Amino acid sequence: MQALDGFPIELSLEETLARLNIDERRAEKLQANMIFKTALSLIHPRAIYGQSSVTSRSKEKVSIGGVDFTSRILTRNLDGTDRVFPYIITIGEALEAEARASKKIAGQLLLDELGNSALDASVSYLQSHISQKQRLKTISHMSPGQLDWSISQQKQLFSIFDDVENLIGVRLTESLLMIPRKSVSGIMFPTEIPFISCQLCQRQNCSSRRVPYDEAVSKVYISDQPED
């Protein structure tokens, strides 16, 4: 198990403004540059991860480090690998507190989206870190709550680690909400072809979508699903 504290990430104000459909005139009125500088000073990425063995698997269940998880898609992703990397990442709570204190809705939205970008960048950093350290060419990841992996299994994922709150300041509530809110947990795993959950999701107008739905990829994953 290893904890990372304060690692470097890259953020783009221009890309964030574009996602929010904020043009140059509105950005200047909002003082977006000042908000961006404030956000950078408040973001504090921290992560904890470990290497675990896949000890058993069936068509829809997989045991990782002695902890059972239920997901056909996760199980299929782990086919052919015996080691995975559970993780929990956060950017801290200071940015979230600043967003709550902002008196302008547009300012709140910008801070919130910068937080989302920072969390995504933190996940990418950890992927690169593990890839280099373990000499793996490609690493993908899944999180509880994605596709057929129930959010309720967040508890099992946290159980893999010792005292997460003391190590990186993240706790899991009874309602399965991570505090600070800008936190994410999941499992990273080596793959030959990058896997992105969005490829299998047909939800439209999703602000978190990274790539389009891919019917061909989806058919590969559902080809062995039981018929109704």
C-alpha positions as CSV (number, residue, x, y, z in Angstrom):
1,M,0.0,0.0,0.0
2,Q,1.3,3.4,-0.9
3,A,0.1,7.0,-0.3
4,L,0.9,9.9,-2.6
5,D,0.5,13.5,-1.3
6,G,0.5,16.7,-3.3
7,F,1.5,15.3,-6.7
8,P,1.5,17.6,-9.8
9,I,-1.5,17.8,-12.1
10,E,-2.2,20.0,-15.1
11,L,-5.4,22.0,-15.6
12,S,-6.6,24.1,-18.5
13,L,-8.8,27.1,-17.8
14,E,-9.7,27.4,-21.6
15,E,-10.9,23.8,-21.8
16,T,-12.9,24.2,-18.6
17,L,-14.6,27.4,-19.9
18,A,-15.4,25.7,-23.2
19,R,-17.1,22.8,-21.4
20,L,-19.2,25.3,-19.5
21,N,-20.0,27.3,-22.7
22,I,-18.5,30.4,-21.1
23,D,-17.2,32.8,-23.8
24,E,-14.3,35.2,-23.5
25,R,-16.6,38.2,-22.7
26,R,-18.4,36.3,-19.9
27,A,-15.1,34.9,-18.6
28,E,-13.6,38.4,-18.3
29,K,-16.7,39.6,-16.5
30,L,-16.6,36.6,-14.1
31,Q,-12.9,37.2,-13.5
32,A,-12.2,33.6,-14.5
33,N,-8.4,34.0,-14.4
34,M,-8.5,35.0,-10.8
35,I,-10.9,32.1,-9.9
36,F,-8.5,29.8,-11.7
37,K,-5.5,31.0,-9.7
38,T,-7.5,30.6,-6.5
39,A,-8.5,27.1,-7.5
40,L,-4.9,26.1,-8.2
41,S,-3.9,27.2,-4.7
42,L,-6.7,25.2,-3.0
43,I,-6.4,21.9,-4.9
44,H,-4.4,19.3,-3.0
45,P,-4.3,15.9,-4.7
46,R,-3.8,12.8,-2.5
47,A,-4.1,9.2,-3.3
48,I,-3.7,5.8,-1.8
49,Y,-3.3,2.6,-3.8
50,G,-2.0,-0.9,-3.5
51,Q,-1.4,-4.1,-5.5
52,S,-3.8,-6.9,-4.9
53,S,-4.1,-10.4,-6.4
54,V,-7.1,-11.8,-8.2
55,T,-7.7,-14.9,-6.1
56,S,-10.8,-16.3,-7.8
57,R,-13.4,-15.4,-10.4
58,S,-16.6,-16.6,-12.0
59,K,-18.7,-15.2,-14.8
60,E,-20.0,-12.3,-12.6
61,K,-17.9,-12.3,-9.5
62,V,-14.3,-11.7,-8.8
63,S,-12.3,-11.9,-5.5
64,I,-9.6,-9.2,-5.1
65,G,-7.3,-9.5,-2.1
66,G,-9.9,-11.8,-0.5
67,V,-12.7,-9.2,-1.0
68,D,-15.6,-10.2,-3.3
69,F,-17.0,-7.9,-6.0
70,T,-19.9,-8.5,-8.3
71,S,-19.8,-7.1,-11.8
72,R,-19.8,-9.0,-15.1
73,I,-18.0,-6.1,-16.8
74,L,-15.3,-5.8,-14.2
75,T,-14.8,-9.6,-14.2
76,R,-14.5,-9.6,-18.0
77,N,-12.0,-6.7,-17.8
78,L,-9.9,-8.7,-15.3
79,D,-9.8,-11.8,-17.5
80,G,-6.2,-12.7,-18.1
81,T,-4.7,-10.7,-15.3
82,D,-3.8,-11.8,-11.8
83,R,-2.9,-8.4,-10.3
84,V,-4.9,-5.2,-10.0
85,F,-4.5,-1.8,-8.2
86,P,-7.3,-0.6,-5.9
87,Y,-7.2,3.1,-5.3
88,I,-8.8,6.1,-3.6
89,I,-8.1,9.6,-4.8
90,T,-9.1,13.1,-3.5
91,I,-8.3,16.7,-4.2
92,G,-9.2,17.7,-0.7
93,E,-12.1,19.8,0.6
94,A,-10.7,23.4,0.3
95,L,-11.9,24.0,-3.2
96,E,-15.4,22.6,-2.4
97,A,-15.6,25.0,0.6
98,E,-14.6,27.9,-1.7
99,A,-17.3,27.0,-4.2
100,R,-19.9,26.9,-1.4
101,A,-18.8,30.4,-0.2
102,S,-19.0,31.9,-3.7
103,K,-21.8,34.4,-4.1
104,K,-22.0,34.0,-7.9
105,I,-23.6,30.9,-9.4
106,A,-21.3,31.1,-12.4
107,G,-18.3,31.2,-10.1
108,Q,-19.6,28.2,-8.2
109,L,-20.0,26.3,-11.5
110,L,-16.5,27.2,-12.6
111,L,-14.9,26.1,-9.3
112,D,-16.9,22.9,-9.4
113,E,-15.9,22.0,-12.9
114,L,-12.3,22.8,-12.2
115,G,-12.6,20.4,-9.3
116,N,-13.9,17.7,-11.6
117,S,-11.0,18.4,-14.0
118,A,-8.5,18.2,-11.2
119,L,-9.9,14.8,-10.0
120,D,-9.7,13.4,-13.6
121,A,-6.2,14.7,-13.9
122,S,-5.3,13.0,-10.6
123,V,-6.6,9.7,-11.8
124,S,-4.5,10.1,-15.0
125,Y,-1.5,10.9,-12.9
126,L,-2.0,7.7,-10.8
127,Q,-2.4,5.7,-14.0
128,S,0.9,7.0,-15.3
129,H,2.6,6.5,-11.9
130,I,1.5,2.9,-11.7
131,S,2.2,2.2,-15.3
132,Q,5.8,3.5,-15.0
133,K,6.5,1.8,-11.7
134,Q,5.1,-1.5,-12.7
135,R,6.3,-1.3,-16.3
136,L,2.8,-1.7,-17.8
137,K,2.0,-0.4,-21.2
138,T,-1.7,0.3,-20.7
139,I,-3.8,0.7,-17.6
140,S,-7.6,1.2,-17.4
141,H,-9.9,1.6,-14.5
142,M,-13.5,1.1,-13.2
143,S,-15.3,2.6,-10.2
144,P,-18.2,1.3,-8.1
145,G,-21.4,2.9,-9.5
146,Q,-20.3,2.5,-13.1
147,L,-22.3,0.3,-15.4
148,D,-23.2,-2.9,-13.6
149,W,-20.9,-2.4,-10.7
150,S,-23.1,-1.4,-7.7
151,I,-22.1,1.7,-5.7
152,S,-22.9,-0.3,-2.6
153,Q,-19.6,-2.2,-3.1
154,Q,-17.7,1.0,-2.3
155,K,-17.7,-0.5,1.3
156,Q,-15.8,-3.5,0.1
157,L,-13.3,-1.4,-1.8
158,F,-12.6,0.8,1.3
159,S,-12.1,-2.4,3.4
160,I,-9.0,-3.3,1.3
161,F,-7.2,-0.3,2.9
162,D,-6.4,0.6,6.5
163,D,-7.6,3.9,7.9
164,V,-8.2,5.8,4.7
165,E,-9.3,8.9,6.5
166,N,-6.1,9.1,8.5
167,L,-3.9,8.5,5.4
168,I,-5.5,10.8,2.8
169,G,-8.5,12.4,4.6
170,V,-11.3,10.5,2.9
171,R,-14.2,8.9,4.7
172,L,-17.2,7.0,3.5
173,T,-20.6,7.8,4.9
174,E,-23.4,5.4,5.6
175,S,-25.1,6.6,2.4
176,L,-21.9,5.7,0.5
177,L,-21.0,9.3,-0.1
178,M,-17.3,10.0,0.0
179,I,-16.2,13.1,2.0
180,P,-14.5,15.2,0.6
181,R,-17.0,15.1,-2.3
182,K,-14.3,15.5,-4.9
183,S,-13.0,12.0,-4.4
184,V,-13.1,8.8,-6.4
185,S,-12.4,5.1,-5.7
186,G,-11.9,2.2,-8.1
187,I,-9.7,-0.5,-9.4
188,M,-7.0,0.0,-12.0
189,F,-5.9,-3.0,-14.1
190,P,-3.6,-3.7,-17.0
191,T,-5.2,-4.0,-20.4
192,E,-4.1,-4.5,-24.0
193,I,-6.7,-2.1,-25.3
194,P,-7.8,0.9,-23.1
195,F,-11.2,0.5,-21.5
196,I,-13.4,3.5,-20.8
197,S,-16.8,3.0,-19.2
198,C,-18.4,5.6,-21.4
199,Q,-18.0,3.2,-24.4
200,L,-20.8,1.0,-22.9
201,C,-23.1,3.7,-21.6
202,Q,-26.0,5.0,-23.7
203,R,-26.9,7.8,-21.4
204,Q,-27.3,11.0,-23.4
205,N,-26.3,14.6,-22.4
206,C,-23.8,13.4,-19.8
207,S,-21.5,16.1,-18.7
208,S,-18.9,13.5,-17.6
209,R,-18.8,11.7,-20.9
210,R,-15.2,11.2,-22.1
211,V,-15.8,9.2,-25.3
212,P,-18.9,8.3,-27.4
213,Y,-21.0,5.2,-26.9
214,D,-19.4,2.4,-29.0
215,E,-22.0,-0.2,-30.1
216,A,-19.2,-2.6,-31.3
217,V,-17.4,-2.5,-28.0
218,S,-20.8,-2.9,-26.1
219,K,-21.6,-6.0,-28.1
220,V,-18.3,-7.6,-27.0
221,Y,-19.2,-7.1,-23.3
222,I,-22.9,-8.2,-23.6
223,S,-22.3,-11.1,-25.9
224,D,-22.2,-13.6,-23.0
225,Q,-25.1,-11.9,-21.0
226,P,-27.9,-14.3,-20.1
227,E,-31.1,-14.0,-22.1
228,D,-34.3,-12.8,-20.3
